[in-house]
Amino acid sequence: MGAPSSGHYREVVIGPDGLLTADEQRCRARVGVKWNRYGPDVVPAWVADMDFDPPPAVLDAVRGHIERGDLGYGPFADDVVEPWVSWQERQHHWRPDATRVRAFTSTLHALEAALWNTTDRGDGVVVFTPIYSPFLDAIADSGRRRIDVPLDPNGWRISGERLSEAIDDTTRVILFCQPHNPTGRVFDAGEVAAVAEVADHHDLLVISDEIWGDLVHPGAVHRPLPIGDERFDGRLVTLGSASKSFNLAGLRTAVAHIDHAPLLEALASMPKHLQGAPSSLGIVGTVAAWSECDDWLAAARRTIAARCEQLARRLAIDAPSVRFDPPEATYLCWLDFRDAGLGDDPAAALLDRAGVALSSGPQFGPGGAGYARLNVATSEEILDEIVDRIARAVDGSSSP
Ligand SMILES: Cc1ncc(COP(=O)(O)O)c(C=O)c1O
């Protein structure tokens, strides 16, 4: 069977209700980790990939490149810079300074490069826990010292007081995640101001991972950290990628806006190939996403909001012991199983008893015990199946 035509993708991407669609058979046929790690009897809702096809314009760009046999050197990584600058301006009213933008092969690549080049072994790095676990790995793997600042579980808010108290003489960096994975919080102006205050007072670098910034829900606004607070000036690295918004994590492309002279200098003095660069497919796919896919993103946001509502509705009826605060952004729901009798690691129990794969709460650090993260970026039918399985394991029944 030949490669599917562009028309094939166009037919299945957006359903008649204007929402994105996903089909289990197509998902299971993919080689990616989400549908393969746990085998055919498990329904996956763990890693942060969506089950929807990426935007047709991205697939066309990548396919066009392949069909031309255009897999030699180039285009250049810098080709992603202007599309990202105008994307940020259109979507978030921030015009990044293009001269400060550098391309990387992933957001975590940029994060680790920033951490490695601006700190020494033993230096303190602040994280707001629970937090996306690769942040914890990045600190441990580079021999830096982790400073946990727990979010208040009652609403997952940042406490400026706790943050201030946690800083010591060797603290150098605050790793910020806005919007926040796993809680789905969009930290408000007061919380961001508390971070700015402490960073300014203690002369800290802030690395702001804003990979989820495009996927905000109705009523929430993503405000990139570089706008609005001068206390971040000269001490801020802002990370972005098309990988979450357009489901392109395999294309390995990200950018960093570096408002921090020492890091710009350190990167410039590194051997050229040590920094690496995105592949040509990553570049053309990402450029297409940031240039032609505003409408697709709007459909993705609508779909994710609909799935979050579906999850809340279904859990309230079929598994009322499982609670969560609907996220303000992301397609990740941070579920509280502490009254559901599944122990500290409900994801492990659910994998075993229910054949459903969520992300394990404890791996997100302090605050994660008794929780699990559920990825709702899938079809209505698949999400219903996921909830049915959870409900059977938790409350011993599910709706017919
Ligand atoms: C907050 C956050 N940062 C980074 C990443 C990984 O991005 P990348 O694949 O571009 O490294 C993820 C993936 O889920 C994420 O949630």
The ligand as an SDF file (V2000), in Angstrom:
LIG
                    3D

 16 16  0  0  0  0  0  0  0  0999 V2000
    7.1200   21.1810   30.4260 C   0  0  0  0  0  0  0  0  0  0  0  0
    7.7380   20.3530   29.3350 C   0  0  0  0  0  0  0  0  0  0  0  0
    8.9440   20.6890   28.8760 N   0  0  0  0  0  0  0  0  0  0  0  0
    9.5460   19.9670   27.9190 C   0  0  0  0  0  0  0  0  0  0  0  0
    8.9370   18.8730   27.3650 C   0  0  0  0  0  0  0  0  0  0  0  0
    9.6580   18.0640   26.3460 C   0  0  0  0  0  0  0  0  0  0  0  0
    9.7930   18.8120   25.1930 O   0  0  0  0  0  0  0  0  0  0  0  0
   10.8580   18.3960   24.0990 P   0  0  0  0  0  0  0  0  0  0  0  0
   10.4200   17.0900   23.5330 O   0  0  0  0  0  0  0  0  0  0  0  0
   10.8260   19.5240   23.1180 O   0  0  0  0  0  0  0  0  0  0  0  0
   12.1640   18.2960   24.8180 O   0  0  0  0  0  0  0  0  0  0  0  0
    7.6690   18.4920   27.7990 C   0  0  0  0  0  0  0  0  0  0  0  0
    7.0100   17.3110   27.2390 C   0  0  0  0  0  0  0  0  0  0  0  0
    5.9620   16.8990   27.6530 O   0  0  0  0  0  0  0  0  0  0  0  0
    7.0560   19.2550   28.8220 C   0  0  0  0  0  0  0  0  0  0  0  0
    5.8490   18.9440   29.2980 O   0  0  0  0  0  0  0  0  0  0  0  0
  1  2  1  0
  2  3  1  0
  2 15  2  0
  3  4  2  0
  4  5  1  0
  5  6  1  0
  5 12  2  0
  6  7  1  0
  7  8  1  0
  8  9  2  0
  8 10  1  0
  8 11  1  0
 12 13  1  0
 12 15  1  0
 13 14  2  0
 15 16  1  0
M  END
$$$$
